[in-house]
Amino acid sequence: MRFIDYIVLAFRNIRRQKLRSALTIFAVVIGSTSITIMLAAVFSLKGFITNQFEANGTFQQVAVSPQTDITWNDQSNGGGAQNCANCVKLTDGLVTKLETVQHVIGVARRVQANGFQALSYGNQKLRVQQIQAYDANGIITNTVLAGRDINSSDTTGVLTITSDYANKLGFKGNYQALIGKQVGLISQGFYSGVGSDPVASSEAQQQYFQTHPGAPGQNFTPPPTTLTGTIIGIVDSSQDSYVIRVPLDWARGMDENQQYNVQQNCGPHGCSQGAGTITTTDELAINGYDNLIVKVDQSSNAAAVAKNIRNTYKVGAADAQTQIKQQLSIFNILGYVLGGIGGIALLVAAVGVVNTMVMAILERTREIGVMRAVGAKRSTVRRLFTFEAGLLGFWGGVVGLGIGYGLVLIANPILNKQLKGNGITSSNIIALPLWLIIGVVALTTVIGILAGLYPARRAAKLDPVEALRYE
């Protein structure tokens, strides 16, 4: 028989029992739709996250820290050499050395300004979680949703906030309206950096102890300082949430320690207070930067550069690509689990295919006998029934893919609205990759063929004479 003859006969035989064939195909459709939707969602999400990191150059970055056990997830946390005994201080001299390492194309210094408790706008106060600053030299990039990012000409008084802050301030979907607005950074009580008044703090402390004689020193809390900043940009929060970014020069001032000291002039007739002086200590110069972000020419060189930096300069170094891809491997495991669940549904459908084909043999026993009597070989009968079972699996896969594609078309606009509402510009993140389309159809077809092997073999073994006598 020609191949086209198998197709024609298989279609004709499937149409004989429309309801039974439809129910059998529907069972396969359930399994194929489950696999399509679950795997498409899992691997599309993995691809979305990977593309986000690739787009902003994260995979080309290496984080350098005084702590040798740093991981990439630690790189956004503050903590210079003052928090680590016998650690290598991250200085401008080290930055110069790192810039000469092979495959390195740039280095950004980064610090985290501490000592602030709230971000104020109007009558609203939001908790400050992170205030970051780094060189605006293009090594670290952000997705700006409105306004602009901090550049090298910015010094003090300007800042960017992430979209989650903007949402809480009531500007969700209207980020541009926040550009140019002034906000306050409210310090904790013992803040002594730029903008603080050490003289007023000292006088307030003296007045407190005069009015509270014998009170413990820890009971005194100086009034907070409020630094005023202008919002110049709203940054996508999908990578870092609740982050306020300021120019590096401003952050350096925030980390300063200003102290007001009054000189005591003592003579034969007693002591008197002399003139007061303010001393400023540059804590950043003493402790070094919190971490450095090194950018390499290609993401494939990141791991080797990190190893070179660790061995040469005895600092911690972690590349983003290695750790992020290790974390994303959880999606592979999740895909296997969800694929297994869909596979169980297909195994149940395979039992239905076996049942359908056995029933078809019983109904067409006489027809099989006629085919054998006119010269059809056993292999011909076997191939015919196997092809018919495979066709049931094939159509189950095709219809399942169609339903899955329809669900994707429904889901993407809903997700797009949610992403846009959260300040994420990406859209249509769920897709059906070619490997999934081919794989689902091939899998359901193979399952159909395997399910049809036993019925096909049984049909081929029928004795022609007995088959012709069958009623």
C-alpha positions as CSV (number, residue, x, y, z in Angstrom):
1,M,0.0,0.0,0.0
2,R,1.1,3.5,-0.7
3,F,1.6,6.0,2.1
4,I,-1.4,8.1,0.9
5,D,-3.6,5.0,1.1
6,Y,-2.7,4.6,4.8
7,I,-3.8,8.2,5.4
8,V,-7.1,7.9,3.5
9,L,-8.0,4.6,5.3
10,A,-7.0,5.9,8.7
11,F,-9.1,9.1,8.3
12,R,-12.1,7.0,7.0
13,N,-11.8,4.6,9.9
14,I,-11.6,7.4,12.5
15,R,-14.7,9.0,11.1
16,R,-16.7,5.8,11.4
17,Q,-17.1,6.3,15.1
18,K,-17.0,10.0,15.4
19,L,-18.0,10.3,19.1
20,R,-15.6,7.6,20.3
21,S,-12.7,9.1,18.2
22,A,-13.5,12.6,19.4
23,L,-13.5,11.5,23.1
24,T,-10.2,9.7,22.6
25,I,-8.7,12.8,20.9
26,F,-10.1,15.0,23.7
27,A,-8.2,12.9,26.3
28,V,-5.0,13.5,24.4
29,V,-5.9,17.2,24.1
30,I,-6.1,17.6,27.9
31,G,-2.6,16.2,28.3
32,S,-1.1,18.2,25.4
33,T,-2.8,21.4,26.5
34,S,-1.5,21.0,30.0
35,I,2.1,20.4,28.9
36,T,1.9,23.3,26.4
37,I,0.6,25.9,28.9
38,M,2.8,24.8,31.9
39,L,6.0,24.5,29.9
40,A,5.3,27.7,28.0
41,A,4.7,29.7,31.2
42,V,7.8,28.3,33.0
43,F,10.3,28.7,30.2
44,S,8.9,32.0,29.0
45,L,9.3,33.4,32.5
46,K,12.9,32.0,32.7
47,G,13.6,33.6,29.3
48,F,12.1,36.9,30.4
49,I,14.3,37.1,33.5
50,T,17.4,36.1,31.5
51,N,16.7,38.7,28.8
52,Q,16.2,41.4,31.5
53,F,19.7,40.6,32.9
54,E,21.2,40.4,29.4
55,A,19.7,43.7,28.3
56,N,21.0,45.7,31.2
57,G,24.5,44.1,31.0
58,T,24.3,42.3,34.3
59,F,25.8,39.1,32.9
60,Q,29.0,41.2,32.0
61,Q,29.4,42.3,35.6
62,V,31.6,41.1,38.5
63,A,31.0,42.3,42.0
64,V,34.1,42.9,44.1
65,S,33.9,43.1,47.9
66,P,36.2,43.1,50.9
67,Q,34.5,39.9,52.1
68,T,35.9,36.9,50.3
69,D,32.7,34.9,50.6
70,I,30.6,37.3,48.6
71,T,27.9,36.0,46.3
72,W,26.2,38.1,43.6
73,N,23.1,38.5,45.8
74,D,25.3,40.2,48.4
75,Q,26.6,42.9,46.1
76,S,23.7,45.3,46.7
77,N,24.3,45.3,50.5
78,G,26.5,47.8,52.2
79,G,29.6,47.0,54.3
80,G,33.1,48.1,53.6
81,A,36.3,46.9,55.2
82,Q,35.1,48.3,58.6
83,N,32.8,45.3,58.9
84,C,35.5,42.8,58.1
85,A,38.7,42.3,60.1
86,N,41.9,41.9,58.0
87,C,39.9,42.7,54.8
88,V,41.4,44.5,51.8
89,K,40.0,48.0,51.6
90,L,38.4,49.0,48.3
91,T,40.2,52.2,47.4
92,D,40.7,54.3,44.3
93,G,44.1,52.7,43.9
94,L,42.6,49.3,43.7
95,V,40.1,50.6,41.1
96,T,43.0,51.8,39.0
97,K,44.6,48.3,39.2
98,L,41.3,46.5,38.3
99,E,40.9,48.6,35.2
100,T,44.1,47.1,33.8
101,V,42.9,43.5,34.2
102,Q,42.5,41.7,30.9
103,H,38.9,41.8,29.5
104,V,37.9,44.5,32.0
105,I,36.4,47.6,30.3
106,G,35.4,49.6,33.3
107,V,34.9,49.8,37.1
108,A,32.2,51.6,39.1
109,R,32.6,52.4,42.8
110,R,29.6,51.9,44.9
111,V,28.5,52.9,48.4
112,Q,25.4,52.6,50.4
113,A,24.5,55.7,52.4
114,N,23.2,54.9,55.9
115,G,21.6,56.9,58.7
116,F,18.2,57.6,57.0
117,Q,14.8,56.5,58.1
118,A,12.2,57.9,55.8
119,L,11.4,59.5,52.4
120,S,8.9,62.3,52.8
121,Y,6.7,63.8,50.1
122,G,3.9,66.1,51.2
123,N,2.3,64.5,54.2
124,Q,3.5,61.0,53.2
125,K,6.5,59.3,54.8
126,L,7.8,56.0,53.3
127,R,10.4,53.8,55.0
128,V,13.9,54.1,53.5
129,Q,15.3,50.7,52.6
130,Q,18.4,51.5,50.5
131,I,20.2,54.6,49.4
132,Q,22.7,53.7,46.8
133,A,25.3,55.7,44.9
134,Y,27.9,54.7,42.3
135,D,29.9,56.2,39.5
136,A,27.7,57.4,36.7
137,N,30.1,56.0,34.0
138,G,27.8,53.6,32.2
139,I,29.1,50.5,34.0
140,I,25.8,50.2,36.0
141,T,22.7,50.9,34.0
142,N,19.0,51.1,34.9
143,T,15.8,51.1,33.0
144,V,14.4,54.6,33.3
145,L,10.6,54.8,33.1
146,A,10.4,58.6,33.3
147,G,12.9,61.5,33.5
148,R,16.6,60.5,33.4
149,D,19.2,58.6,35.3
150,I,21.9,60.2,37.4
151,N,24.9,61.3,35.2
152,S,28.5,62.4,35.9
153,S,27.6,66.1,36.2
154,D,25.2,65.6,39.1
155,T,26.6,66.4,42.5
156,T,24.1,66.9,45.3
157,G,20.4,67.6,45.7
158,V,19.1,65.2,43.0
159,L,17.9,61.6,43.2
160,T,16.1,58.8,41.4
161,I,13.6,56.5,43.0
162,T,12.3,53.1,41.9
163,S,8.8,52.7,40.6
164,D,7.6,50.9,43.7
165,Y,8.2,54.1,45.7
166,A,6.4,56.1,43.0
167,N,3.4,53.7,43.2
168,K,3.2,54.2,47.0
169,L,3.3,57.9,46.6
170,G,0.2,57.7,44.4
171,F,1.8,58.2,40.9
172,K,1.3,54.7,39.5
173,G,0.9,55.0,35.7
174,N,1.8,58.7,35.9
175,Y,5.5,58.7,36.7
176,Q,6.3,61.8,34.6
177,A,4.3,63.9,37.0
178,L,6.8,63.1,39.8
179,I,9.8,64.5,37.8
180,G,11.0,67.8,39.3
181,K,9.2,67.2,42.6
182,Q,11.1,67.8,45.8
183,V,11.2,65.1,48.5
184,G,12.9,64.9,51.9
185,L,15.4,62.3,53.2
186,I,14.8,62.2,56.9
187,S,17.8,61.1,58.9
188,Q,18.0,59.1,62.1
189,G,18.7,61.0,65.3
190,F,22.5,60.7,65.5
191,Y,23.1,61.5,61.8
192,S,26.2,63.6,61.5
193,G,26.8,63.8,57.7
194,V,26.3,66.6,55.2
195,G,23.4,68.9,56.0
196,S,23.5,68.2,59.8
197,D,24.2,70.9,62.3
198,P,26.7,69.7,64.8
199,V,26.6,73.0,66.7
200,A,22.9,72.8,67.2
201,S,23.1,69.2,68.1
202,S,25.8,69.9,70.8
203,E,23.7,72.7,72.2
204,A,20.6,70.6,72.3
205,Q,22.5,67.9,74.2
206,Q,23.8,70.4,76.7
207,Q,20.4,71.8,77.2
208,Y,18.9,68.3,77.7
209,F,21.4,67.4,80.5
210,Q,20.8,70.7,82.1
211,T,17.1,70.1,82.3
212,H,17.5,66.4,83.0
213,P,20.3,66.2,85.5
214,G,21.5,62.6,86.1
215,A,19.7,61.2,83.0
216,P,21.5,58.4,81.1
217,G,23.3,59.6,78.0
218,Q,21.4,57.1,75.8
219,N,18.1,58.9,76.6
220,F,19.1,61.9,74.5
221,T,18.2,61.8,70.9
222,P,19.1,64.8,68.7
223,P,16.5,66.0,66.3
224,P,16.6,64.4,62.8
225,T,18.0,66.2,59.8
226,T,16.1,66.5,56.5
227,L,18.0,66.6,53.3
228,T,16.0,68.0,50.3
229,G,16.4,66.4,46.9
230,T,14.7,66.8,43.5
231,I,13.5,63.7,41.7
232,I,15.0,63.5,38.3
233,G,14.0,60.0,37.3
234,I,11.8,57.0,38.0
235,V,13.7,53.7,37.6
236,D,12.2,50.2,36.9
237,S,12.0,48.3,40.2
238,S,12.0,44.8,38.7
239,Q,15.7,44.4,39.3
240,D,16.1,46.3,42.7
241,S,13.1,47.2,44.7
242,Y,12.7,50.2,47.0
243,V,16.0,51.9,46.1
244,I,16.8,55.6,46.2
245,R,19.9,56.5,44.1
246,V,21.9,59.6,44.7
247,P,25.1,61.0,43.1
248,L,28.3,59.5,44.5
249,D,29.6,62.9,45.8
250,W,26.3,63.4,47.8
251,A,26.6,59.9,49.3
252,R,30.2,60.6,50.3
253,G,28.9,63.7,52.3
254,M,26.1,61.6,53.8
255,D,28.7,59.2,55.2
256,E,30.8,62.0,56.7
257,N,31.1,62.4,60.5
258,Q,30.9,66.0,61.7
259,Q,31.8,66.7,65.3
260,Y,31.6,70.0,67.2
261,N,34.4,70.3,69.8
262,V,34.8,73.1,72.3
263,Q,38.3,73.9,73.5
264,Q,38.8,74.1,77.2
265,N,41.2,77.0,78.3
266,C,42.6,76.2,81.7
267,G,44.7,78.6,83.8
268,P,45.6,79.3,87.4
269,H,42.2,80.7,88.1
270,G,40.2,77.8,86.6
271,C,38.9,76.7,83.1
272,S,36.8,78.4,80.6
273,Q,35.4,77.4,77.3
274,G,37.2,78.6,74.2
275,A,36.1,78.7,70.6
276,G,34.3,75.7,69.2
277,T,35.6,74.0,66.1
278,I,33.9,71.5,63.7
279,T,36.0,68.6,62.5
280,T,34.8,66.5,59.6
281,T,35.9,62.9,59.1
282,D,35.7,61.3,55.6
283,E,34.5,57.8,56.6
284,L,34.5,56.7,53.0
285,A,38.2,57.4,52.8
286,I,38.9,55.5,56.0
287,N,36.8,52.4,55.4
288,G,36.8,52.3,51.6
289,Y,33.9,51.6,49.2
290,D,31.3,49.1,50.0
291,N,31.9,47.2,46.7
292,L,33.0,47.7,43.2
293,I,31.2,46.6,40.0
294,V,33.6,45.5,37.3
295,K,32.4,45.2,33.7
296,V,34.0,42.8,31.3
297,D,33.9,42.9,27.5
298,Q,31.9,39.6,27.1
299,S,29.7,37.7,29.5
300,S,31.6,34.5,28.7
301,N,34.7,36.1,30.3
302,A,33.0,37.1,33.6
303,A,33.8,33.9,35.5
304,A,37.5,33.9,34.5
305,V,37.9,37.6,35.4
306,A,36.2,37.0,38.8
307,K,38.7,34.2,39.5
308,N,41.6,36.3,38.4
309,I,40.6,39.1,40.7
310,R,40.1,36.8,43.7
311,N,43.5,35.2,43.3
312,T,45.5,38.4,42.5
313,Y,44.0,40.9,44.9
314,K,42.7,38.6,47.7
315,V,39.3,40.2,47.6
316,G,35.9,38.7,47.1
317,A,34.6,38.5,43.5
318,A,31.4,37.0,42.2
319,D,30.2,37.1,38.6
320,A,26.5,37.6,38.1
321,Q,26.1,35.1,35.2
322,T,27.2,32.0,37.2
323,Q,25.0,32.6,40.2
324,I,21.9,33.9,38.4
325,K,21.9,30.9,36.0
326,Q,22.3,28.6,38.9
327,Q,19.2,30.2,40.5
328,L,17.3,30.0,37.3
329,S,17.9,26.3,37.1
330,I,15.0,26.0,39.5
331,F,12.8,26.7,36.4
332,N,14.3,23.6,34.7
333,I,13.3,21.5,37.7
334,L,9.8,23.1,37.8
335,G,9.5,22.4,34.1
336,Y,10.3,18.7,34.6
337,V,7.7,18.5,37.4
338,L,5.0,20.2,35.5
339,G,5.9,18.3,32.3
340,G,5.6,15.1,34.3
341,I,2.1,16.0,35.5
342,G,1.1,16.6,31.8
343,G,2.8,13.3,30.9
344,I,0.6,11.5,33.4
345,A,-2.5,12.9,31.6
346,L,-1.0,11.7,28.3
347,L,-0.5,8.2,29.8
348,V,-4.2,8.1,30.8
349,A,-5.0,9.2,27.2
350,A,-2.9,6.4,25.9
351,V,-5.0,3.9,27.7
352,G,-8.0,5.5,25.9
353,V,-6.2,5.0,22.6
354,V,-5.6,1.4,23.3
355,N,-9.3,0.9,24.2
356,T,-10.4,2.7,21.1
357,M,-8.2,0.6,18.8
358,V,-9.2,-2.7,20.5
359,M,-12.9,-1.9,20.0
360,A,-12.1,-1.0,16.4
361,I,-10.5,-4.4,15.8
362,L,-13.6,-6.2,17.2
363,E,-15.9,-4.1,15.0
364,R,-13.7,-4.6,11.9
365,T,-12.7,-8.2,12.3
366,R,-14.6,-9.3,9.2
367,E,-13.1,-6.4,7.2
368,I,-9.6,-7.5,8.3
369,G,-10.4,-11.0,7.1
370,V,-11.4,-9.6,3.7
371,M,-8.2,-7.6,3.5
372,R,-6.1,-10.6,4.3
373,A,-8.1,-12.8,1.8
374,V,-7.4,-10.4,-1.1
375,G,-3.6,-10.5,-0.4
376,A,-3.0,-7.9,2.4
377,K,0.1,-8.9,4.4
378,R,0.1,-9.0,8.2
379,S,2.6,-6.1,8.2
380,T,0.1,-4.1,6.1
381,V,-2.7,-4.6,8.7
382,R,-0.2,-3.8,11.5
383,R,0.9,-0.6,9.9
384,L,-2.6,0.5,9.2
385,F,-3.8,0.2,12.8
386,T,-0.5,1.7,14.1
387,F,-0.9,4.6,11.7
388,E,-4.5,5.1,12.8
389,A,-3.5,5.2,16.5
390,G,-0.7,7.7,15.7
391,L,-3.2,9.9,13.9
392,L,-5.4,10.0,17.0
393,G,-2.3,11.2,19.0
394,F,-1.3,13.7,16.3
395,W,-4.6,15.4,16.2
396,G,-4.8,15.5,20.0
397,G,-1.5,17.3,20.0
398,V,-2.5,19.7,17.3
399,V,-5.8,20.6,18.9
400,G,-4.0,20.9,22.3
401,L,-1.5,23.3,20.9
402,G,-4.3,25.4,19.3
403,I,-6.0,25.7,22.7
404,G,-2.8,26.5,24.4
405,Y,-2.0,29.2,21.8
406,G,-5.5,30.6,22.4
407,L,-4.9,30.8,26.1
408,V,-1.6,32.5,25.5
409,L,-3.3,35.1,23.4
410,I,-5.7,35.7,26.3
411,A,-3.1,35.7,29.1
412,N,-0.6,38.1,27.5
413,P,-2.8,41.2,27.4
414,I,-3.7,40.6,31.1
415,L,0.0,40.2,32.0
416,N,1.0,43.2,29.9
417,K,-1.4,45.3,31.9
418,Q,0.0,44.1,35.2
419,L,3.6,44.6,34.0
420,K,2.8,48.1,32.8
421,G,1.1,48.9,36.1
422,N,4.3,47.9,37.9
423,G,6.5,50.0,35.6
424,I,7.9,47.1,33.5
425,T,8.1,47.9,29.8
426,S,8.4,44.3,28.6
427,S,5.3,42.8,26.9
428,N,4.0,39.4,25.6
429,I,6.4,37.5,27.8
430,I,4.6,34.1,27.3
431,A,5.4,32.6,24.0
432,L,5.3,29.1,22.4
433,P,8.8,28.3,21.2
434,L,9.3,26.2,18.1
435,W,10.9,23.4,20.1
436,L,7.8,23.2,22.3
437,I,5.4,23.1,19.3
438,I,7.3,20.4,17.5
439,G,7.9,18.5,20.8
440,V,4.3,18.4,21.9
441,V,3.0,17.2,18.5
442,A,5.8,14.6,18.2
443,L,5.2,13.4,21.8
444,T,1.5,12.9,21.4
445,T,2.0,11.2,18.0
446,V,4.6,8.8,19.5
447,I,2.4,8.1,22.4
448,G,-0.5,7.3,20.0
449,I,1.8,5.0,18.0
450,L,3.1,3.2,21.1
451,A,-0.5,2.8,22.4
452,G,-1.5,1.3,19.0
453,L,1.2,-1.3,18.8
454,Y,-0.6,-3.9,20.9
455,P,-4.0,-3.5,19.1
456,A,-2.2,-3.5,15.7
457,R,-0.3,-6.6,16.5
458,R,-3.5,-8.3,17.6
459,A,-5.2,-7.3,14.4
460,A,-2.3,-8.6,12.3
461,K,-2.5,-12.0,14.0
462,L,-6.1,-12.6,13.2
463,D,-6.7,-15.8,11.1
464,P,-8.2,-14.8,7.8
465,V,-10.7,-17.7,7.7
466,E,-11.8,-17.2,11.3
467,A,-12.1,-13.4,10.6
468,L,-14.4,-14.0,7.6
469,R,-16.7,-16.2,9.7
470,Y,-16.8,-13.6,12.5
471,E,-20.3,-12.0,13.0
